[in-house]
């Protein structure tokens, strides 16, 4: 059994030794065979695109759906010049593991067959707990898989809603902070209202021994995890991942929906989009009740989710934040870039905008 919490794998030990000997550099770390996923050359781009989610299903009766997932431990890019050893969920047909795990989309009444393979090269046991499941451990009890094993279970999606899934093998907080979380959407009967664009964003915390901004191969800190003092806060797995070329993109006149979840493991998010108002908010991921209207900021607990919708009237860059804003300086910032004609009736500046960081991404 490998269920005993293990905070420092052999690879991390090698890195610590190398660091102590002054040998550590990112290129060397990337070539360490103990770290690399088979076929991966060096640290992978770990951040999942916010646009990477399945299209809404056609209106249909409940049916049987299969969800095929694999757990993979892999070196990924945490920040510019910094890597981290992530633990992840990936779809079996995805080439590269990403954080968060794949967006799973079913409808209420579906019977869902879950298969979870733990990659043979894993050091740890892993499992999966879907908050959409009615049953022991949300499926976690049935899916504890040793490296190389495949486990599974079948559940009926009784409740619509937007739900978190995560690994729950002890120490669950460690598995989650290392990247083992995602969202499952259980569509209500008849589906959700049509929007022009949908996005998938999740918030997480990473507890590194090294201070925020350090270069090289960063390693996890048990003490900081227990003290709930992360060095990094991340949207979609990596610091500042959803900015620049990886920003969310839309056009003036479009309606957008953001599926937002908090993997955590520990912190509640005060989710806010600077310069926008949530026209409709599906609070707590509840898709059965009428949405709230005209909301500025919504609290999303660790292990919780919300969906927000708004129409884009004015072009520009809109920042996604947790309004506990110290976290923005620790990597927790995203951007929605909106193109299109100016709309001076709704918004106009009296002078040209200053070239601040927000305006020049
Ligand atoms: Cu795990």
Boltz pocket constraint, residues with backbone or C-beta under 6 A from the ligand:
constraints:
  - pocket:
      binder: B
      contacts: [[A, 87], [A, 124], [A, 125], [A, 126], [A, 127], [A, 167], [A, 168], [A, 169], [A, 175], [A, 180]]
      max_distance: 6.0
